Amino acid sequence: MSSKALSFDLTRIVIAQPELGYGKRALYILIKKVFEEYNAHRFWLDVFEHNQRARHVYQSVGFKKEGVLRDAVQKEDHYFSLVIMA
């Protein structure tokens, strides 16, 4: 979860009922906890480039796109890129 550099990586967040605002509220709670309670220097995540819904939610709570890992994940015969956000 953390390192000596106080960098936290959000691995995955899954919301069973989308479009009710639960994901955004959960992210606000996580951001507050990571920075205020754990004194993090950095909080980052990766998200599939094609997942526009998730990227929009992350941007709405303050995450910014930092880069793209091209063809980083292979599923069956397809490769998918990941967007790094922090």
Secondary structure, 3 states (H helix, E strand, C coil): CCCCCCEEEECCCCCCCCCCCHHHHHHHHHHHHHHHHCCCCEEEEEEECCCHHHHHHHHHCCCCEEEEEEEEEEECCEEEEEEEEC
